[in-house]
Amino acid sequence: MNQITEVVTPHISQVPIAIIKTRAVIMLDGKIFLGKLAMWDFYCLPGGTLEYNETLKEGLRREIIEELGIEPKIGKLVYTQEIIRDQVTKIDFWYWVENPEDFVAIDLSQASHGHEHSEVGFYNPSTLDADVRPSVLPKLMKIWESSGPVFVEQIEA
């Protein structure tokens, strides 16, 4: 081992790690657009991890186009979520999407990363007989249904 490795290696576990993600809130007729991830057995909002040198909205736009093949009209920030698991902090920024009608009929085979979802669509998470994450989603939907796309402070499930 060289001198630099000997000095840095013991301190790697002390380096803060954060993963920044963006999510799309797409609501239509009292339902919310969710995707069931092909590699996991749960439904969640579409979106993903920011890449180097992207703004939050640029990253969300790229993720939606890759996964769903639709150009989103990204509106305002409506929620942030912070999760700490296995010494990693994950911060999600949720943005309202203003063109939900464009997401009604999606052909995943036409999207470059459509294979990441086994199914997508508009659902009511309260009546969907499946694991929907995060569990706070039904509470947030009620707020947005009555108040529109307003920012909501982080709430508990």
N, C-alpha and C positions, 0 to 999 in steps of 0.2 A: 504494500500500500504506500502511495506517495504521501508527502506531508499535507497537501491540501485535502486529500480524501480522509486522512486521519482526523483533521480538525473539523471538517464539515459533517461527516457521517453521524457522529453522535447527536448532532443537533437537528437532523432532518425531521424527526418526529415533532419538533417544536415549531416548524414552519407552518403558518396558518394556511389552510387549504379551503378555498371556496369555489363552488361551482355555480355559475350564473345561468339561469334558464329563463326562457320566455314562454308564455302560454297564451292561447287565443280563447277568448270568451265569445262564443258565437251562439246567440239565442234567437229562437224563432218559435212563435206560437206556444210559449210556456215550456219549451224544451230547450236543451242545450246540446251542442254538437260535441260528441265524444268519440274517441277511437279506442278500440280494443287492441292493445299491443300484441303483435304476433308472438313475441318471445315471452310474454308474461300473461297471466290470467286475470287482468283487470282492465277497466275502462278509465280513461283520463282525458283531460283537455289536450288538444293538439299543440305541438310546439317542441322545443328542444333546447339544447345547450348552445350558448353563444360561441362563435368562433373568434379567433384572434382578429382584433381591429374592427369588430362590428359594434354598432350601436344596438340597443335593445330592440328597436323597431326593425332595423335591418336584419337582425338575426331571426326575429319572428317571421318576417316576410319570407326569408330564404327557407326556413323550416316548413312553412305552410305550402309554399310552392313545391318543395321537394317531396313532402309527404302526401299532399292532396292534389297537386296540380292546379290550384286555384290562386289567383292573385287577390290577397286580402286587402281590404281598405281598413287600415289599422287606425283606431280611434284612441281614446284616452286610457290611461292607466287606471285600473279599477280595483286591483288587489295585489298585495305582496305576501309572500309566504316564506318563512324561514324554518328550515329543518336542519337539525344537527344529528347526524348518525355516523357512527364509526369514525369519530374525530374529523368528519368532513361537514362543512356548512354548505347547505344548498339553499340558494335564494331564487325564488321564482317571481317574475314580474308578469302579471296578467293584464292583457290589453283587450279592450272591447273591439270587436270586428263589426264594421258598419255595413257589410254587404252579406248578411246571412243567407239570402235567397240563392246566392251563387253556390252554396254548399249543399243544396238539397239533393242533387243527383251527381255523385262523384264516382268516377271510374278509376279505381286505384291502379289499374294496369297502365294508365296513362301518366302516372306520376313517377318520377325517377326513384323515389324512395317509398312508393306505395306499398311495397312488401313489408314495411315496418308495422302495418296494421292488418289484422285479420278481418276487421269490419269497422265501419264508421257510420255515423248517422246522428240524427237528433233524437235524444232520449230524455225521459224524465227519470233522474237518478233515484228518486224516492220509490218508484215502482219497478225499476229495472232489477230483475232477480240476478244480480251479479255484484262483484266487488267494484265499487266506484271510488276513485281516489282523486282528491282528498275527500274525506267524509264530511267536511264542512260545506261541500258544494250545494246541497239542497237549501241550507240557510242563506247562502249568498244569492242563490237564484231568487228566493222570495224577496230579498231586498231589491235586487235589480228589476224584478217584475213590477214592483210598486214604485220605484224611484228612478228607473232608467240607469244608464251607465255612470253611476257615482262611485267614487273611491270609498272602499270599506276598509276600516282598520282591521288588522288581523284578529280573527275571532276563533274561539274554540268550537270543536264539533259538538 
